[in-house]
Amino acid sequence: MTMKITDISNIGVEHLQPQSPEAAKVSSERQALPQGGSGLDVIHLSPKARLMQKASQIIAETPEVRPEKVSALQEAISQGTYKVDTAEVAKSLLIHHLTES
């Protein structure tokens, strides 16, 4: 029985490496061979699932607060040189409101 898994979040899959087309071919040829009753299950992850896992890993490794940006903004505010682009703020608010479901 073959099952395609496209959502790999919360299943404990770590550090996936994309395979070259040649490695994938060898891997699929190995799977075509009889398993000899070893009882091992094989999981095939789609390229999209691998990409989603990699994106999740990058997001998890990215800090929520970027201190260099915060300190630069704090400095500009304290010196009175920080200027708000009101047109950009209004545009962002409208886009958020119109795209909210």
Residue pairs with C-beta under 8 A, 6 or more apart in sequence:
2 44
4 44
4 46
5 43
5 44
5 45
5 46
5 49
6 46
6 48
6 49
7 49
7 52
8 45
8 49
8 52
8 53
9 52
9 53
9 56
13 45
13 53
16 45
16 50
16 53
16 54
18 47
18 50
19 27
31 42
45 53
73 82
76 82
